[in-house]
Amino acid sequence: MTKAGCYKERPVRGIKRKILGVSLLSVGLLNTMLTLKAGTAPDGFNYIIVGAGLLIFFSGLLRKQA
């Protein structure tokens, strides 16, 4: 007797990268908005966080397709 549906499904790929990317993107955007609200110019570190978040998120999307 064999069980129906006993095969292993392929795991979802890239989910950790997407979560990390979205969290970095959120932190960077919130930090930039709060800095602008305070009336000061955002420094380059905020833009680096946003860029890194986008890069990691899109690498997670590409990993899912591969």
All heavy atoms as TSV, in Angstrom:
chain	resi	resn	atom	element	x	y	z
A	1	MET	N	N	0.843	-1.177	0.000
A	1	MET	CA	C	0.000	0.000	0.000
A	1	MET	C	C	0.891	1.243	0.000
A	1	MET	O	O	1.820	1.339	0.785
A	1	MET	CB	C	-0.870	0.054	1.243
A	1	MET	CG	C	-1.935	-0.944	1.304
A	1	MET	SD	S	-2.926	-0.569	2.739
A	1	MET	CE	C	-4.398	-1.348	2.270
A	2	THR	N	N	0.552	2.139	-0.846
A	2	THR	CA	C	1.273	3.413	-0.882
A	2	THR	C	C	0.293	4.533	-0.600
A	2	THR	O	O	-0.899	4.440	-0.922
A	2	THR	CB	C	1.928	3.646	-2.263
A	2	THR	OG1	O	0.904	3.668	-3.242
A	2	THR	CG2	C	2.934	2.556	-2.582
A	3	LYS	N	N	0.825	5.545	0.013
A	3	LYS	CA	C	-0.011	6.704	0.314
A	3	LYS	C	C	-0.022	7.640	-0.883
A	3	LYS	O	O	0.991	7.870	-1.517
A	3	LYS	CB	C	0.528	7.455	1.527
A	3	LYS	CG	C	0.422	6.686	2.808
A	3	LYS	CD	C	0.926	7.531	3.948
A	3	LYS	CE	C	0.871	6.769	5.256
A	3	LYS	NZ	N	1.399	7.558	6.365
A	4	ALA	N	N	-1.173	8.160	-1.168
A	4	ALA	CA	C	-1.284	9.126	-2.265
A	4	ALA	C	C	-0.744	10.468	-1.790
A	4	ALA	O	O	-1.005	10.910	-0.681
A	4	ALA	CB	C	-2.738	9.278	-2.693
A	5	GLY	N	N	0.052	11.114	-2.629
A	5	GLY	CA	C	0.599	12.422	-2.271
A	5	GLY	C	C	1.756	12.326	-1.297
A	5	GLY	O	O	1.924	13.189	-0.455
A	6	CYS	N	N	2.546	11.288	-1.378
A	6	CYS	CA	C	3.634	11.064	-0.437
A	6	CYS	C	C	4.954	11.653	-0.955
A	6	CYS	O	O	5.996	11.392	-0.415
A	6	CYS	CB	C	3.783	9.562	-0.191
A	6	CYS	SG	S	4.926	9.139	1.126
A	7	TYR	N	N	4.892	12.424	-2.000
A	7	TYR	CA	C	6.108	12.982	-2.587
A	7	TYR	C	C	6.508	14.267	-1.867
A	7	TYR	O	O	5.690	14.922	-1.239
A	7	TYR	CB	C	5.912	13.252	-4.076
A	7	TYR	CG	C	4.797	14.209	-4.385
A	7	TYR	CD1	C	5.060	15.561	-4.511
A	7	TYR	CD2	C	3.497	13.771	-4.543
A	7	TYR	CE1	C	4.041	16.444	-4.776
A	7	TYR	CE2	C	2.473	14.643	-4.809
A	7	TYR	CZ	C	2.755	15.988	-4.931
A	7	TYR	OH	O	1.753	16.861	-5.193
A	8	LYS	N	N	7.779	14.626	-1.994
A	8	LYS	CA	C	8.256	15.859	-1.382
A	8	LYS	C	C	8.011	17.020	-2.336
A	8	LYS	O	O	8.342	16.957	-3.500
A	8	LYS	CB	C	9.750	15.780	-1.090
A	8	LYS	CG	C	10.100	15.029	0.136
A	8	LYS	CD	C	11.548	15.274	0.458
A	8	LYS	CE	C	11.863	14.754	1.831
A	8	LYS	NZ	N	13.222	15.084	2.233
A	9	GLU	N	N	7.434	18.067	-1.807
A	9	GLU	CA	C	7.224	19.255	-2.613
A	9	GLU	C	C	8.468	20.129	-2.543
A	9	GLU	O	O	9.190	20.119	-1.552
A	9	GLU	CB	C	6.014	20.028	-2.103
A	9	GLU	CG	C	4.710	19.313	-2.343
A	9	GLU	CD	C	3.530	20.161	-1.929
A	9	GLU	OE1	O	3.697	21.381	-1.805
A	9	GLU	OE2	O	2.470	19.590	-1.718
A	10	ARG	N	N	8.696	20.869	-3.583
A	10	ARG	CA	C	9.838	21.767	-3.611
A	10	ARG	C	C	9.590	22.928	-2.653
A	10	ARG	O	O	8.536	23.567	-2.694
A	10	ARG	CB	C	10.008	22.290	-5.034
A	10	ARG	CG	C	11.224	23.106	-5.224
A	10	ARG	CD	C	11.402	23.409	-6.682
A	10	ARG	NE	N	12.175	24.617	-6.800
A	10	ARG	CZ	C	12.361	25.278	-7.895
A	10	ARG	NH1	N	11.800	24.851	-8.997
A	10	ARG	NH2	N	13.077	26.359	-7.925
A	11	PRO	N	N	10.530	23.218	-1.769
A	11	PRO	CA	C	10.315	24.298	-0.806
A	11	PRO	C	C	10.318	25.667	-1.492
A	11	PRO	O	O	10.875	25.840	-2.574
A	11	PRO	CB	C	11.502	24.163	0.142
A	11	PRO	CG	C	12.545	23.472	-0.633
A	11	PRO	CD	C	11.822	22.567	-1.593
A	12	VAL	N	N	9.689	26.600	-0.848
A	12	VAL	CA	C	9.645	27.957	-1.380
A	12	VAL	C	C	11.039	28.557	-1.251
A	12	VAL	O	O	11.626	28.572	-0.177
A	12	VAL	CB	C	8.619	28.812	-0.606
A	12	VAL	CG1	C	8.610	30.233	-1.115
A	12	VAL	CG2	C	7.248	28.188	-0.708
A	13	ARG	N	N	11.567	29.034	-2.362
A	13	ARG	CA	C	12.926	29.559	-2.370
A	13	ARG	C	C	12.892	31.084	-2.327
A	13	ARG	O	O	12.029	31.712	-2.897
A	13	ARG	CB	C	13.645	29.101	-3.622
A	13	ARG	CG	C	13.786	27.594	-3.674
A	13	ARG	CD	C	14.442	27.193	-4.951
A	13	ARG	NE	N	15.761	27.790	-5.043
A	13	ARG	CZ	C	16.896	27.109	-5.121
A	13	ARG	NH1	N	16.855	25.816	-5.151
A	13	ARG	NH2	N	18.038	27.725	-5.193
A	14	GLY	N	N	13.886	31.658	-1.626
A	14	GLY	CA	C	14.063	33.099	-1.604
A	14	GLY	C	C	13.224	33.838	-0.594
A	14	GLY	O	O	13.223	35.064	-0.574
A	15	ILE	N	N	12.486	33.127	0.251
A	15	ILE	CA	C	11.593	33.804	1.183
A	15	ILE	C	C	12.381	34.547	2.262
A	15	ILE	O	O	12.001	35.643	2.671
A	15	ILE	CB	C	10.567	32.820	1.796
A	15	ILE	CG1	C	9.480	33.545	2.564
A	15	ILE	CG2	C	11.249	31.816	2.691
A	15	ILE	CD1	C	8.552	34.285	1.676
A	16	LYS	N	N	13.505	34.008	2.701
A	16	LYS	CA	C	14.305	34.691	3.726
A	16	LYS	C	C	14.892	35.982	3.183
A	16	LYS	O	O	14.925	36.996	3.877
A	16	LYS	CB	C	15.422	33.774	4.215
A	16	LYS	CG	C	14.945	32.592	5.007
A	16	LYS	CD	C	16.106	31.710	5.404
A	16	LYS	CE	C	15.625	30.421	6.014
A	16	LYS	NZ	N	16.726	29.501	6.291
A	17	ARG	N	N	15.355	35.931	1.947
A	17	ARG	CA	C	15.915	37.140	1.333
A	17	ARG	C	C	14.844	38.199	1.141
A	17	ARG	O	O	15.094	39.392	1.335
A	17	ARG	CB	C	16.551	36.810	-0.003
A	17	ARG	CG	C	17.837	36.058	0.139
A	17	ARG	CD	C	18.476	35.865	-1.212
A	17	ARG	NE	N	19.623	34.972	-1.093
A	17	ARG	CZ	C	20.437	34.704	-2.083
A	17	ARG	NH1	N	20.232	35.245	-3.266
A	17	ARG	NH2	N	21.451	33.896	-1.903
A	18	LYS	N	N	13.653	37.780	0.750
A	18	LYS	CA	C	12.584	38.753	0.546
A	18	LYS	C	C	12.180	39.408	1.870
A	18	LYS	O	O	11.957	40.618	1.915
A	18	LYS	CB	C	11.382	38.095	-0.108
A	18	LYS	CG	C	11.606	37.813	-1.573
A	18	LYS	CD	C	10.322	37.469	-2.284
A	18	LYS	CE	C	10.001	36.020	-2.078
A	18	LYS	NZ	N	8.878	35.554	-2.891
A	19	ILE	N	N	12.104	38.626	2.927
A	19	ILE	CA	C	11.737	39.182	4.229
A	19	ILE	C	C	12.808	40.145	4.726
A	19	ILE	O	O	12.503	41.238	5.223
A	19	ILE	CB	C	11.481	38.048	5.244
A	19	ILE	CG1	C	10.202	37.303	4.881
A	19	ILE	CG2	C	11.397	38.591	6.666
A	19	ILE	CD1	C	9.951	36.072	5.704
A	20	LEU	N	N	14.074	39.756	4.583
A	20	LEU	CA	C	15.162	40.630	5.001
A	20	LEU	C	C	15.174	41.907	4.166
A	20	LEU	O	O	15.362	43.012	4.698
A	20	LEU	CB	C	16.503	39.907	4.881
A	20	LEU	CG	C	17.740	40.709	5.264
A	20	LEU	CD1	C	17.689	41.095	6.729
A	20	LEU	CD2	C	18.989	39.921	4.957
A	21	GLY	N	N	14.950	41.789	2.872
A	21	GLY	CA	C	14.929	42.961	2.005
A	21	GLY	C	C	13.803	43.914	2.343
A	21	GLY	O	O	13.996	45.133	2.394
A	22	VAL	N	N	12.623	43.387	2.583
A	22	VAL	CA	C	11.485	44.234	2.925
A	22	VAL	C	C	11.694	44.911	4.267
A	22	VAL	O	O	11.369	46.090	4.440
A	22	VAL	CB	C	10.172	43.411	2.912
A	22	VAL	CG1	C	9.035	44.161	3.572
A	22	VAL	CG2	C	9.805	43.045	1.499
A	23	SER	N	N	12.276	44.203	5.220
A	23	SER	CA	C	12.514	44.821	6.529
A	23	SER	C	C	13.561	45.926	6.429
A	23	SER	O	O	13.401	46.998	7.030
A	23	SER	CB	C	12.904	43.765	7.562
A	23	SER	OG	O	14.109	43.145	7.187
A	24	LEU	N	N	14.641	45.705	5.674
A	24	LEU	CA	C	15.629	46.770	5.483
A	24	LEU	C	C	15.024	47.957	4.748
A	24	LEU	O	O	15.286	49.115	5.082
A	24	LEU	CB	C	16.827	46.242	4.698
A	24	LEU	CG	C	17.918	45.544	5.483
A	24	LEU	CD1	C	18.969	44.999	4.529
A	24	LEU	CD2	C	18.551	46.466	6.471
A	25	LEU	N	N	14.230	47.681	3.748
A	25	LEU	CA	C	13.579	48.746	2.995
A	25	LEU	C	C	12.638	49.552	3.894
A	25	LEU	O	O	12.627	50.790	3.842
A	25	LEU	CB	C	12.808	48.138	1.828
A	25	LEU	CG	C	12.180	49.078	0.827
A	25	LEU	CD1	C	13.237	49.882	0.111
A	25	LEU	CD2	C	11.356	48.293	-0.167
A	26	SER	N	N	11.888	48.889	4.731
A	26	SER	CA	C	10.965	49.571	5.645
A	26	SER	C	C	11.708	50.442	6.641
A	26	SER	O	O	11.337	51.597	6.872
A	26	SER	CB	C	10.114	48.556	6.406
A	26	SER	OG	O	9.374	47.771	5.532
A	27	VAL	N	N	12.757	49.899	7.229
A	27	VAL	CA	C	13.534	50.669	8.203
A	27	VAL	C	C	14.176	51.879	7.534
A	27	VAL	O	O	14.165	52.987	8.084
A	27	VAL	CB	C	14.603	49.767	8.873
A	27	VAL	CG1	C	15.607	50.582	9.650
A	27	VAL	CG2	C	13.932	48.760	9.786
A	28	GLY	N	N	14.724	51.684	6.350
A	28	GLY	CA	C	15.358	52.794	5.649
A	28	GLY	C	C	14.377	53.879	5.269
A	28	GLY	O	O	14.658	55.077	5.427
A	29	LEU	N	N	13.205	53.500	4.772
A	29	LEU	CA	C	12.214	54.496	4.389
A	29	LEU	C	C	11.636	55.220	5.601
A	29	LEU	O	O	11.437	56.443	5.569
A	29	LEU	CB	C	11.090	53.849	3.582
A	29	LEU	CG	C	11.469	53.421	2.165
A	29	LEU	CD1	C	10.312	52.666	1.514
A	29	LEU	CD2	C	11.863	54.611	1.333
A	30	LEU	N	N	11.385	54.486	6.684
A	30	LEU	CA	C	10.881	55.137	7.899
A	30	LEU	C	C	11.912	56.098	8.477
A	30	LEU	O	O	11.575	57.207	8.912
A	30	LEU	CB	C	10.498	54.090	8.944
A	30	LEU	CG	C	9.191	53.367	8.707
A	30	LEU	CD1	C	9.019	52.241	9.716
A	30	LEU	CD2	C	8.034	54.329	8.807
A	31	ASN	N	N	13.168	55.690	8.475
A	31	ASN	CA	C	14.227	56.552	8.984
A	31	ASN	C	C	14.353	57.809	8.133
A	31	ASN	O	O	14.528	58.913	8.655
A	31	ASN	CB	C	15.548	55.782	9.006
A	31	ASN	CG	C	16.574	56.442	9.871
A	31	ASN	OD1	O	16.283	57.388	10.584
A	31	ASN	ND2	N	17.794	55.946	9.810
A	32	THR	N	N	14.256	57.653	6.823
A	32	THR	CA	C	14.339	58.806	5.925
A	32	THR	C	C	13.158	59.746	6.134
A	32	THR	O	O	13.331	60.978	6.190
A	32	THR	CB	C	14.382	58.332	4.459
A	32	THR	OG1	O	15.483	57.443	4.303
A	32	THR	CG2	C	14.525	59.494	3.517
A	33	MET	N	N	11.950	59.199	6.271
A	33	MET	CA	C	10.776	60.051	6.485
A	33	MET	C	C	10.841	60.795	7.810
A	33	MET	O	O	10.492	61.973	7.891
A	33	MET	CB	C	9.496	59.214	6.409
A	33	MET	CG	C	9.145	58.800	5.009
A	33	MET	SD	S	7.524	58.049	4.840
A	33	MET	CE	C	7.781	56.491	5.653
A	34	LEU	N	N	11.308	60.119	8.855
A	34	LEU	CA	C	11.412	60.788	10.158
A	34	LEU	C	C	12.494	61.860	10.140
A	34	LEU	O	O	12.348	62.909	10.775
A	34	LEU	CB	C	11.696	59.762	11.254
A	34	LEU	CG	C	10.519	58.866	11.620
A	34	LEU	CD1	C	10.964	57.789	12.605
A	34	LEU	CD2	C	9.399	59.681	12.211
A	35	THR	N	N	13.563	61.623	9.407
A	35	THR	CA	C	14.614	62.630	9.285
A	35	THR	C	C	14.090	63.855	8.538
A	35	THR	O	O	14.367	64.990	8.933
A	35	THR	CB	C	15.832	62.036	8.547
A	35	THR	OG1	O	16.273	60.880	9.241
A	35	THR	CG2	C	16.961	63.025	8.470
A	36	LEU	N	N	13.336	63.628	7.470
A	36	LEU	CA	C	12.753	64.748	6.738
A	36	LEU	C	C	11.715	65.492	7.577
A	36	LEU	O	O	11.595	66.713	7.492
A	36	LEU	CB	C	12.122	64.255	5.438
A	36	LEU	CG	C	13.106	63.781	4.368
A	36	LEU	CD1	C	12.347	63.154	3.203
A	36	LEU	CD2	C	13.972	64.927	3.900
A	37	LYS	N	N	10.968	64.769	8.384
A	37	LYS	CA	C	9.965	65.393	9.256
A	37	LYS	C	C	10.635	66.284	10.305
A	37	LYS	O	O	10.086	67.313	10.685
A	37	LYS	CB	C	9.133	64.293	9.934
A	37	LYS	CG	C	8.067	64.775	10.851
A	37	LYS	CD	C	6.882	65.282	10.097
A	37	LYS	CE	C	5.766	65.600	11.072
A	37	LYS	NZ	N	4.701	66.324	10.441
A	38	ALA	N	N	11.825	65.888	10.742
A	38	ALA	CA	C	12.553	66.676	11.737
A	38	ALA	C	C	13.159	67.931	11.122
A	38	ALA	O	O	13.608	68.817	11.841
A	38	ALA	CB	C	13.649	65.837	12.371
A	39	GLY	N	N	13.177	68.017	9.813
A	39	GLY	CA	C	13.671	69.208	9.154
A	39	GLY	C	C	15.149	69.166	8.815
A	39	GLY	O	O	15.727	70.181	8.460
A	40	THR	N	N	15.762	68.007	8.914
A	40	THR	CA	C	17.176	67.880	8.559
A	40	THR	C	C	17.297	67.059	7.284
A	40	THR	O	O	16.391	66.301	6.927
A	40	THR	CB	C	17.973	67.203	9.691
A	40	THR	OG1	O	17.426	65.920	9.935
A	40	THR	CG2	C	17.902	68.009	10.971
A	41	ALA	N	N	18.419	67.192	6.640
A	41	ALA	CA	C	18.653	66.437	5.410
A	41	ALA	C	C	19.079	65.012	5.759
A	41	ALA	O	O	19.911	64.814	6.652
A	41	ALA	CB	C	19.733	67.110	4.585
A	42	PRO	N	N	18.505	64.020	5.099
A	42	PRO	CA	C	18.923	62.634	5.376
A	42	PRO	C	C	20.353	62.398	4.888
A	42	PRO	O	O	20.767	62.927	3.869
A	42	PRO	CB	C	17.928	61.783	4.594
A	42	PRO	CG	C	17.229	62.696	3.672
A	42	PRO	CD	C	17.421	64.078	4.146
A	43	ASP	N	N	21.091	61.625	5.659
A	43	ASP	CA	C	22.461	61.324	5.269
A	43	ASP	C	C	22.490	60.150	4.297
A	43	ASP	O	O	21.469	59.541	3.994
A	43	ASP	CB	C	23.335	61.039	6.489
A	43	ASP	CG	C	22.781	59.944	7.375
A	43	ASP	OD1	O	21.624	59.544	7.167
A	43	ASP	OD2	O	23.513	59.469	8.263
A	44	GLY	N	N	23.659	59.833	3.799
A	44	GLY	CA	C	23.804	58.783	2.802
A	44	GLY	C	C	23.502	57.395	3.316
A	44	GLY	O	O	23.153	56.497	2.538
A	45	PHE	N	N	23.627	57.192	4.630
A	45	PHE	CA	C	23.374	55.866	5.203
A	45	PHE	C	C	21.927	55.430	4.992
A	45	PHE	O	O	21.654	54.255	4.765
A	45	PHE	CB	C	23.732	55.859	6.689
A	45	PHE	CG	C	23.630	54.501	7.315
A	45	PHE	CD1	C	24.512	53.504	6.972
A	45	PHE	CD2	C	22.644	54.233	8.247
A	45	PHE	CE1	C	24.423	52.251	7.542
A	45	PHE	CE2	C	22.550	52.979	8.821
A	45	PHE	CZ	C	23.443	51.991	8.468
A	46	ASN	N	N	21.003	56.374	5.050
A	46	ASN	CA	C	19.594	56.039	4.809
A	46	ASN	C	C	19.395	55.497	3.402
A	46	ASN	O	O	18.670	54.529	3.188
A	46	ASN	CB	C	18.714	57.271	5.003
A	46	ASN	CG	C	18.662	57.724	6.438
A	46	ASN	OD1	O	18.990	56.979	7.348
A	46	ASN	ND2	N	18.266	58.960	6.647
A	47	TYR	N	N	20.049	56.130	2.442
A	47	TYR	CA	C	19.914	55.684	1.059
A	47	TYR	C	C	20.609	54.338	0.839
A	47	TYR	O	O	20.152	53.535	0.019
A	47	TYR	CB	C	20.476	56.742	0.114
A	47	TYR	CG	C	19.746	58.064	0.235
A	47	TYR	CD1	C	20.426	59.225	0.544
A	47	TYR	CD2	C	18.365	58.139	0.052
A	47	TYR	CE1	C	19.754	60.433	0.657
A	47	TYR	CE2	C	17.693	59.330	0.163
A	47	TYR	CZ	C	18.400	60.483	0.472
A	47	TYR	OH	O	17.726	61.670	0.579
A	48	ILE	N	N	21.676	54.101	1.570
A	48	ILE	CA	C	22.364	52.799	1.476
A	48	ILE	C	C	21.460	51.685	2.001
A	48	ILE	O	O	21.371	50.611	1.402
A	48	ILE	CB	C	23.704	52.835	2.229
A	48	ILE	CG1	C	24.686	53.741	1.500
A	48	ILE	CG2	C	24.281	51.439	2.395
A	48	ILE	CD1	C	25.975	53.984	2.234
A	49	ILE	N	N	20.753	51.945	3.103
A	49	ILE	CA	C	19.838	50.944	3.665
A	49	ILE	C	C	18.707	50.647	2.682
A	49	ILE	O	O	18.347	49.487	2.453
A	49	ILE	CB	C	19.269	51.418	5.016
A	49	ILE	CG1	C	20.359	51.428	6.079
A	49	ILE	CG2	C	18.138	50.517	5.484
A	49	ILE	CD1	C	19.901	51.981	7.403
A	50	VAL	N	N	18.142	51.695	2.080
A	50	VAL	CA	C	17.054	51.504	1.119
A	50	VAL	C	C	17.556	50.729	-0.095
A	50	VAL	O	O	16.911	49.794	-0.579
A	50	VAL	CB	C	16.443	52.863	0.702
A	50	VAL	CG1	C	15.479	52.696	-0.450
A	50	VAL	CG2	C	15.746	53.499	1.887
A	51	GLY	N	N	18.720	51.096	-0.605
A	51	GLY	CA	C	19.284	50.407	-1.765
A	51	GLY	C	C	19.611	48.955	-1.475
A	51	GLY	O	O	19.349	48.068	-2.301
A	52	ALA	N	N	20.164	48.685	-0.291
A	52	ALA	CA	C	20.470	47.305	0.081
A	52	ALA	C	C	19.191	46.483	0.231
A	52	ALA	O	O	19.143	45.316	-0.170
A	52	ALA	CB	C	21.267	47.279	1.384
A	53	GLY	N	N	18.149	47.099	0.790
A	53	GLY	CA	C	16.875	46.404	0.919
A	53	GLY	C	C	16.282	46.034	-0.425
A	53	GLY	O	O	15.791	44.923	-0.621
A	54	LEU	N	N	16.350	46.970	-1.372
A	54	LEU	CA	C	15.845	46.683	-2.718
A	54	LEU	C	C	16.658	45.593	-3.395
A	54	LEU	O	O	16.105	44.687	-4.031
A	54	LEU	CB	C	15.876	47.949	-3.574
A	54	LEU	CG	C	14.797	48.985	-3.299
A	54	LEU	CD1	C	15.078	50.259	-4.071
A	54	LEU	CD2	C	13.443	48.427	-3.653
A	55	LEU	N	N	17.978	45.664	-3.248
A	55	LEU	CA	C	18.852	44.679	-3.874
A	55	LEU	C	C	18.603	43.275	-3.317
A	55	LEU	O	O	18.473	42.309	-4.080
A	55	LEU	CB	C	20.314	45.069	-3.663
A	55	LEU	CG	C	21.347	44.212	-4.345
A	55	LEU	CD1	C	21.282	44.431	-5.846
A	55	LEU	CD2	C	22.723	44.560	-3.824
A	56	ILE	N	N	18.484	43.162	-2.008
A	56	ILE	CA	C	18.255	41.855	-1.388
A	56	ILE	C	C	16.864	41.329	-1.741
A	56	ILE	O	O	16.691	40.134	-2.000
A	56	ILE	CB	C	18.464	41.941	0.135
A	56	ILE	CG1	C	19.939	42.209	0.436
A	56	ILE	CG2	C	18.022	40.669	0.834
A	56	ILE	CD1	C	20.229	42.505	1.882
A	57	PHE	N	N	15.867	42.218	-1.760
A	57	PHE	CA	C	14.512	41.780	-2.106
A	57	PHE	C	C	14.455	41.231	-3.524
A	57	PHE	O	O	13.882	40.175	-3.777
A	57	PHE	CB	C	13.527	42.935	-1.935
A	57	PHE	CG	C	12.126	42.570	-2.332
A	57	PHE	CD1	C	11.360	41.764	-1.516
A	57	PHE	CD2	C	11.581	43.029	-3.511
A	57	PHE	CE1	C	10.067	41.413	-1.878
A	57	PHE	CE2	C	10.303	42.697	-3.892
A	57	PHE	CZ	C	9.544	41.890	-3.066
A	58	PHE	N	N	15.055	41.949	-4.478
A	58	PHE	CA	C	15.014	41.489	-5.863
A	58	PHE	C	C	15.850	40.241	-6.078
A	58	PHE	O	O	15.539	39.417	-6.942
A	58	PHE	CB	C	15.421	42.601	-6.826
A	58	PHE	CG	C	14.326	43.623	-7.015
A	58	PHE	CD1	C	14.555	44.964	-6.751
A	58	PHE	CD2	C	13.074	43.243	-7.437
A	58	PHE	CE1	C	13.555	45.892	-6.914
A	58	PHE	CE2	C	12.058	44.165	-7.602
A	58	PHE	CZ	C	12.301	45.497	-7.343
A	59	SER	N	N	16.908	40.071	-5.283
A	59	SER	CA	C	17.661	38.815	-5.397
A	59	SER	C	C	16.817	37.644	-4.894
A	59	SER	O	O	16.926	36.528	-5.410
A	59	SER	CB	C	18.975	38.900	-4.632
A	59	SER	OG	O	18.770	38.877	-3.238
A	60	GLY	N	N	15.959	37.881	-3.904
A	60	GLY	CA	C	15.037	36.842	-3.452
A	60	GLY	C	C	13.990	36.507	-4.496
A	60	GLY	O	O	13.598	35.356	-4.659
A	61	LEU	N	N	13.547	37.525	-5.242
A	61	LEU	CA	C	12.599	37.267	-6.329
A	61	LEU	C	C	13.244	36.444	-7.436
A	61	LEU	O	O	12.627	35.521	-7.982
A	61	LEU	CB	C	12.096	38.577	-6.917
A	61	LEU	CG	C	11.052	39.344	-6.134
A	61	LEU	CD1	C	10.718	40.647	-6.848
A	61	LEU	CD2	C	9.802	38.529	-5.923
A	62	LEU	N	N	14.479	36.765	-7.768
A	62	LEU	CA	C	15.167	36.004	-8.820
A	62	LEU	C	C	15.474	34.592	-8.371
A	62	LEU	O	O	15.463	33.664	-9.179
A	62	LEU	CB	C	16.460	36.728	-9.214
A	62	LEU	CG	C	16.276	38.031	-9.957
A	62	LEU	CD1	C	17.621	38.687	-10.220
A	62	LEU	CD2	C	15.517	37.828	-11.237
A	63	ARG	N	N	15.747	34.397	-7.090
A	63	ARG	CA	C	16.033	33.066	-6.582
A	63	ARG	C	C	14.803	32.179	-6.667
A	63	ARG	O	O	14.885	30.976	-6.885
A	63	ARG	CB	C	16.546	33.141	-5.154
A	63	ARG	CG	C	16.970	31.826	-4.585
A	63	ARG	CD	C	17.788	32.041	-3.324
A	63	ARG	NE	N	18.037	30.801	-2.643
A	63	ARG	CZ	C	19.039	29.989	-2.928
A	63	ARG	NH1	N	19.881	30.323	-3.865
A	63	ARG	NH2	N	19.212	28.873	-2.261
A	64	LYS	N	N	13.623	32.780	-6.494
A	64	LYS	CA	C	12.377	32.011	-6.580
A	64	LYS	C	C	12.167	31.470	-7.985
A	64	LYS	O	O	11.680	30.362	-8.164
A	64	LYS	CB	C	11.206	32.903	-6.183
A	64	LYS	CG	C	9.876	32.196	-6.222
A	64	LYS	CD	C	8.751	33.128	-5.843
A	64	LYS	CE	C	7.422	32.415	-5.914
A	64	LYS	NZ	N	6.308	33.282	-5.614
A	65	GLN	N	N	12.542	32.256	-8.977
A	65	GLN	CA	C	12.319	31.844	-10.364
A	65	GLN	C	C	13.300	30.793	-10.809
A	65	GLN	O	O	13.007	29.997	-11.674
A	65	GLN	CB	C	12.431	33.055	-11.286
A	65	GLN	CG	C	11.322	34.050	-11.071
A	65	GLN	CD	C	11.505	35.290	-11.894
A	65	GLN	OE1	O	12.495	35.442	-12.592
A	65	GLN	NE2	N	10.554	36.200	-11.804
A	66	ALA	N	N	14.502	30.762	-10.229
A	66	ALA	CA	C	15.537	29.819	-10.672
A	66	ALA	C	C	15.280	28.414	-10.185
A	66	ALA	O	O	14.536	28.092	-9.365
A	66	ALA	CB	C	16.897	30.274	-10.194
